[in-house]
């Protein structure tokens, strides 16, 4: 772990730079994401994905 250098201040994190989105834009994005993910959840699960899920449910030995 390195020490912070006073002559080189660390850049602010992503949360410090983020500007809040207006309510209308957040609402629009939320509606579109719900539509997108609803379609994805309604799609049939492939055999490969079923096999991976089965591996997750098996107890570790």
C-alpha positions as CSV (number, residue, x, y, z in Angstrom):
1,X,0.0,0.0,0.0
2,X,1.4,3.4,-0.9
3,X,1.3,6.6,1.0
4,X,-0.5,9.6,-0.5
5,X,1.8,12.3,-1.8
6,X,0.9,15.9,-1.0
7,X,2.3,17.1,-4.3
8,X,0.2,14.5,-6.2
9,X,-3.3,14.5,-4.7
10,X,-5.3,11.4,-5.6
11,X,-8.1,12.0,-8.1
12,X,-11.6,12.1,-6.7
13,X,-13.5,8.8,-6.9
14,X,-16.4,8.2,-9.4
15,X,-19.0,9.1,-6.8
16,X,-17.4,12.5,-6.1
17,X,-17.6,13.4,-9.8
18,X,-21.0,12.0,-10.6
19,X,-23.8,14.6,-11.2
20,X,-27.2,13.4,-10.3
21,X,-29.5,12.8,-13.2
22,X,-32.8,14.7,-13.5
23,X,-35.9,12.8,-12.4
24,X,-37.3,12.6,-15.9
25,X,-34.2,11.0,-17.3
26,X,-34.0,8.5,-14.3
27,X,-37.6,7.6,-14.9
28,X,-37.0,7.1,-18.6
29,X,-33.9,4.9,-18.0
30,X,-35.7,2.8,-15.4
31,X,-38.7,2.1,-17.7
32,X,-36.4,1.1,-20.6
33,X,-34.3,-1.1,-18.3
34,X,-37.4,-2.8,-17.0
35,X,-38.6,-3.5,-20.5
36,X,-35.2,-4.8,-21.6
37,X,-34.8,-7.2,-18.6
38,X,-38.4,-8.4,-18.8
39,X,-37.7,-9.6,-22.3
40,X,-34.5,-11.3,-21.2
41,X,-36.2,-13.0,-18.2
42,X,-39.0,-14.3,-20.5
43,X,-36.4,-15.9,-22.9
44,X,-35.9,-19.7,-22.6
45,X,-32.9,-20.8,-20.6
46,X,-30.2,-22.6,-22.8
47,X,-28.9,-26.0,-22.0
48,X,-25.5,-24.5,-21.2
49,X,-27.0,-22.1,-18.7
50,X,-29.0,-24.9,-17.1
51,X,-25.8,-27.0,-16.7
52,X,-24.1,-24.0,-15.0
53,X,-27.0,-23.5,-12.7
54,X,-27.0,-27.2,-11.8
55,X,-23.3,-26.9,-10.9
56,X,-24.0,-24.0,-8.6
57,X,-26.7,-26.0,-6.7
58,X,-24.5,-29.0,-6.1
59,X,-22.9,-29.1,-2.7
60,X,-19.1,-28.7,-2.7
61,X,-17.1,-31.7,-1.6
